[in-house]
Amino acid sequence: MDNKFYITTPIYYPSDKLHIGHTYCTVATDVLARYHRLRGEDVMFLTGTDEHGQKIEDKAREAGVTPKEFVDRIVEGPQGVLDLWKLMNISNDRFIRTTDGYHMSSVQKIFKKMYENGDIYKGTYKGKYCKPCESFWTESQLVDGKCPDCGREVQDAEEEAYFFRLSKYADRVRDLLVSTDFLQPRSRVNEMVKNFIDPGLEDLCVSRTSFTWGIPVDFDPGHVVYVWVDALSNYITALGYLNDEKDGYDRYWPADVHVVGKEIVRFHSIIWPAMLMSLDLPLPKHVFGHGWLLLDGSKMAKSKGNVVDPYILARQFGVDALRFFLMRTFPFGSDGNFANELLIQTINTDLANDLGNLVSRTTAMVNKFFGGNLPAGCGVSDEDKALLEKLHSGDGPVVSVSGGAPDVELLAMASGLRSLYEDAMAQFAPHKALEEIFKVIQRANKYIDENAPWALAKDMAFNGPRLAHVLYNLLETARICAVLLTPFMPESMVKLFAQIGAPESAQTWDSTVWGVLSDTAAVTKGENLFPRVDMDKALEELEAAKEAALKAAQGTTIEVEPQLEEKVDFDTFCKSDFRVVKVKACDAVKKSAKLLRFTLDDGTGTDRQILSGIHKWYEPEDLIGKTLVAIVNLPPRKMMGLESNGMLISAIHTENGEECLHLIMVDDAIPAGAKLC
Ligand code: ME8
């Protein structure tokens, strides 16, 4: 059996901060990669960034930096691409940047090879170009005269360019799509054939002279390699194809699957196979085109300003809950409408209620009734063995049994789960795999109610063995589900295994059969793995976090009052008596939202009272003991019926349009009454 699995994400444009839509694509790929590792396969998981092209060149110019500086910041900087994948616990084995030297020199060789074999030739490009998408379109492909991908205006473009003989490969590519399972889901095949191949595949423009931020065509200075040839090649250059810096091409190529969003299926299922045919290389086994995350019905995209920030969600709900939500809620392959409410509901229903409750109720009962260790011999009974044998005797997968005795149903469902899960994962349907797991979890919760362990516990002498067996069945069900949930929520499952006392040997793919957990495993009641989320409070907090992030992204604008033109003579200035004062007491003035009343030591031996309208910025208890500055020879003033003798000195400015005030606080070593001069 071929024991390797090579899986890739698209390489992302580092033109803006990534959003939850990108995260969706990468998390799904990570789940599949982790699943294959769990099965003991030798996995190569590649992701990276696609850093060339006019869009990046333009953005860098706007930002006043070089293109490389620009992409470095988005790839390596705070909340950059690498940082986000670390946060989301992405387990990629390699990360490629198309500005990496080895990639650039390999792409030059790839381009030359295709040129030398006659598949690349020089011509004049005339057509419609969508700048934001960096895509060329023919007249017939435009929708209402606009870019079919993003709906924006396209421009007429004409320049000397190299072309790839895509038309030459039309029949072979058509055959690949129609007669094999190369492109998944199958529903995407028709779209590709009808929209792109049958109308006639035109040769593809593969070089540009109108911008310079790209890989130079080494035999024709002035041309840079058009971005899709550069980008698609990453899948082989990262394995050392035509370079010595990387390795693994012989081991891992062809890829088992390229996971991509639906708008780039065209490039992966038509252009990429044709390029590989031209290079005489094997074709990837599958391309899977997933759907989009939508917000209010349209594709989430930075350029539309409707993006959701994965950092905010991960901070609020935890990385595993976010990963789980993305995979559980949206059928992979279809579009899905993102909503915070949906996320919270999923956490509460599936994680807090179903999974969380199963684990916390079971571990609590093992602790309460058996002090954390079930008695030896309570595990798999002879009856269970007979049942399991019967269930596994057929060649096909175990089917769920309904209407039978609770033990029979639970054992049948839990021990048959792996094969249903395996089928779902083989179809690139992680949402179906989760659906199967949660059917079992829900059945286990029902099993608790049916067996009422608390009632059995009333007569331990008589019911003790049955109670222990029921709890063992629950622990074993939770364990099997947890192993299969590991690719989705790796960190939480480690905690779950600790709570149910499952050692590493009971966390493996091979262990997902009934009866592996020791009947005397040490069970601990640990932290609540998935706390319930208060919907209203969480929605409010998300809104506040979004606004704060928006403000931070806009940059802080600080304004200070202009300095006065009018001069003041020195003698007049000297008449103002500024003194150091210490706060002895401070309280809020009743019925006033603004005023604080200060009792101050001003060094005279008699307390001084000053009122100050600064409650918006300070709580009175935070100011007691502070050393401040006051002007003490202003005439007394009454406010809210109280006398104020002087004024505390503070500094003010506005930040993002909001007034900010800071009391001037000085070194506590300065004695009260010291004069400022
Ligand atoms: O396309 N929902 O890069 P990219 C789901 N550089 N997926 C989404 C999404 C959304 N709202 N928004 C983006 C590129 N994506 C090229 C790839 S590969 C050789 C070159 C997905 O940063 C999108 O569908 O624009 C794509 O699969 C991936 O994020 C990268 O998009």
Boltz pocket constraint, residues with backbone or C-beta under 6 A from the ligand:
constraints:
  - pocket:
      binder: B
      contacts: [[A, 9], [A, 10], [A, 11], [A, 12], [A, 13], [A, 14], [A, 20], [A, 21], [A, 22], [A, 24], [A, 25], [A, 50], [A, 228], [A, 231], [A, 232], [A, 234], [A, 259], [A, 260], [A, 261], [A, 262], [A, 263], [A, 264], [A, 290], [A, 291], [A, 292], [A, 293], [A, 294], [A, 299], [A, 300], [A, 301]]
      max_distance: 6.0
